[in-house]
Amino acid sequence: MNTCAASAELNENVAAPFDQAEAMPVAVYTSPDFLELEQSRIFAGSWLCAGRTSSLPTPGDYLTMTIADEPVIVLRDAQGELCAMSNVCRHRMSLLLEGKGHVSVITCPYHAWSYGLDGALRGAPAMDQNKSFCKEKFRLPQIRCVDWQGWIMVTLDPDLPLPQELYADVDRLVGYLHMQDYVQTFSEQHRWNTNWKILAENFMESYHLPMCHSGTIGGSTKLREMVCPEGFPAFNYHHILKDDKVPLALAHPENTTLQGDDRRRTWLLAIYPSLLITLTPGYFWYLSLTPDGVDHVNILYGGGLSPEFMADPQAQEHFASLKTLLDEVNQEDQGCTERVWKGLQSRFAVPGTLSHLERPNYEFASWISQKVGI
């Protein structure tokens, strides 16, 4: 199916009102042409999360990421400010850095051209006999990068409004939890055999919790208590009231600010296109997704504890318990989402009707349709 046909099918799909809505068409997940459209119109034009700002604590600390096939370096510059720049050497276009680490100078592994933490070319061996060479012309292109609520947000779009503006309603909803103060305790990279949207949608609905997560958190939630309100233009959300089967999801006893249900309310925020945050009074965890073909997704997976739990003398035990739980939940999600991808290959795969608990999925599909167009 060509791109226009897949887009048209999605447009028709989301034109139905929510109480008559169906899952997204199969081609939206399986079409390489549609993925190209997503890369150019969604990922190249959105704020993407590179992790928590605390993961780059000192000047010279860096990480690398890829946005719509564009290699990017994110680092702390010499003044300690977050910045991002192209990860492609200005000489023969080699990648400069890989993974994450610490540098005082960015040195190309091919011909040893070197760049400062501001992207300016500092050295180029054996170029003195080329009369056209001018060192000042070879600065690494700068890319927009900001700190939003403790998240490193990066975009290739020079004109996109700041996250503080786009996601102002996030602050209004969960600002009372002071997300920026939560402390990251782990961060990992994963790659699963599923489409990026399948995993995003899986996060957006808790309809699957009792079954998919029956071995972990499924028993701590009740479908009848789940709330799936209408979302906002740049994100959707829902929230769940947890019981004491997951103690870390509740407010720490030293937290005397939160009252009533707010002491046990878990928020699930899906920041479009692909930052997925679970925020509780005791901990947070997140997934930041980028597509790797139609059949794989790259996942930045991390999490940590609220300040009250970090200050607890038993913080390390809390962390160990949290990490064990989250890893088990993630493994369950991997199994569920990879099975969906396999099911989409069937000749009998047809979108089914959505539950009222899948309103966020409907809104996500509508957002994609709006961004991709025809």
Secondary structure, 3 states (H helix, E strand, C coil): CCHHHHHHHHHHHHHCCHHHCECCCHHHHHCHHHHHHHHHHCHHHCCEEEEEHHHCCCCCEEEEEEECCEEEEEEECCCCCEEEEECECCCCCCECCCCEEECCCEECCCCCCEECCCCCEEECCCCCCCCCCCHHHCCCCEEEEEEECCEEEEECCCCCCCHHHHCHHHHHHHHHHCHHHCEEEEEEEEEECCCHHHHHHHHHCCCCHHHHCCCCCHHHCCHHHCECCCCECCEEEEEEECCCCCHHHCCCCCCCCCCHHHHCEEEEEEECCCEEEEECCCEEEEEEEEECCCCCEEEEEEEEECHHHHHCCCHHHHHHHHHHHHHHHHHHHHHHHHHHHHHCCCCCCCCCECCHHHHHHHHHHHHHHHHHCC
